Amino acid sequence: MTVSDRRATREAFGATLVELANEGRDDIVALDADLATSTTTAKFAAVFPERFFDVGIAEQNMIAMAAGLASGGKTPFTGSFAVFGTGRAYDQIRNSVCYPDLSVKVCPTHAGITVGPDGGSHQMIEDIALMRVLPNMRVLVPADFTAARAAIRIAAETAGPVYVRLGRAALGPVYADGAGFELGRAQVLRRGTDITLVACGVMVERALAAADALAGEGVSAEVVDAFSIKPLDVATILESAGRTGAVVTCEEHSVIGGMGSAVAEALGEGAPVPMERVGVKDAFGTSGEPEQLMERYGLTSPHIVAAARRVLQRL
Amino acid sequence: MSHSDHVELARMCQAMRRDIVEMLAASGSGHPGGSLSAVEIVATLYGVVMRHDPSDPKMPDRDRFVLSKGHAAPVLYAGLAESGYLPREELLTLRKLDSRLQGHPDMRKLPGVEVSTGSLGQGLSLACGMALALRLDGDLDPTVYCLLGDGELQEGQVWEAAMTAAHYKLSNLVAIVDLNGLQIDGPTCDVMDLGDVREKFAAFGWTVIGCDGHSLSELAAAFSAADAATRPAVIVARTVKGRGVSFMENLCGWHGRAPDAAEAAQALEELAGEPMGGE
């Protein structure tokens, strides 16, 4: 793989909105809060300026305005960084979007610690937890550019609120162009028999690398891209866990309340097996280069391998 | 406004006040003070200002009303009942299990409620989005009306929205401030002084119109002036919290407490005579 193959999921945001609008989705509008270049909503603004609203640095207003636009029949997509686009406007997302079940698509970028040097104030590792607890909200976490494009399209096609978690880090391709994605469906990327690695977002390529490493140790790891954290593809995850009998979840998010928690809830109720959650262990981020931070917070493929070994020892 | 309109609106206000008292007494909880202060504002809107059709609540060219101060839901429900959106008897289900009349307005439950509100400070942003949606549809004719409390203006988001409305020159947006001067913890000037509300909105680029929020003729004139404005307009309506019930007027304690049976009976007695006339 060349460096040029690597693309950030955020790059799919503005580009896919342009595609959808060009396909006749006149209802699609975009809002941002002074981060249009970073989030790539600027690409949409350049083609459809009359349907783009930069509200300035006012995320709460942005989300409630989007709700107003949705009540008027529009399908608004909102940008900003994940830390501000969810946390700063949480009450607006709760009360003005989710409570009335309005079709606002919350798609902020720069989620997770791979934001890097901006530091802990800007590294959002609670967003999956915050969004998935809200009734009516769906949560999608794409693992590469292709998945991100699909997630934006699913958001546009799904009535009601959708959260799409987008990132700044360039990621290698996991999926071929045209791969099929659905709300509520996980993707089994690699079949295995000894342990299931359930990953999402930037951790999917690391889980695949971990599976390679485990294979070298004689451990056959199944890799599942959760993709749709809510609704979670419980059937696929339980089926896999039932066969392998062991699970490691991998997410660039707090281990509290995120994808790993969602999987733990499903396993606990449906098919309890030994599991471990790889993620940020109840801590804030810090400044550093993304790969340094992934090492510091225990989110590399060797960390996944180590977690898998520990889980397998409990069998 | 014609004399007959005036007489009818005055009757409507009296009926709405009685309904507010009765539904709050029946529910045993809720917010009388800020409902009673906004009666003339809501009655004028639904009675003579807004284009709307209770038999077709989603009529595309209807004017829209946003109750940003969602805790004053009883005044909205009373206005909707008077307009024919729901039977009056249903008002007595306020805040009860399975009622369409939720403690704060729910657009998914009651036709005629444009957007769900209750968390203060969000209504003006919602209204900006609604006004922009109408503009995108090439239809600037409907007006979006948004009623805010004065205490609510302490929410910073209101001023984010105020900037937005001026920036996008939302001439199809009219805000009304129910300036009753009181909030839960005391007079607004003691809790967190709002300063000069009119000057603040003017500084944000709005057309500002002041009026007596209990005078039907002043309100009608204010809405006409707002309609003529080429910028977003705000009507700063001076009101009395608890207006119309002597023992509730100007008392913070009646912000969020329902009258008991005896208090309701006394209030209804006061509201049994001729309408105040709104002047």
Interface residues (C-beta under 8 A of the other chain):
Chain A: V29 E50 R51 F53 V55 G56 A58 Q60 N61 I63 A64 M65 A66 A67 G68 L69 A70 S71 G72 G73 K74 P76 D91 Q92 R94 N95 S96 Y99 P100 D101
Chain B: D106 M107 R108 E114 V115 S116 G118 S119 G121 Q122 S125 L126 A127 C128 G129 M130 A131 L132 A133 L134 L136 D137 G156 Q157 E160 A161 M163 T164 Y168
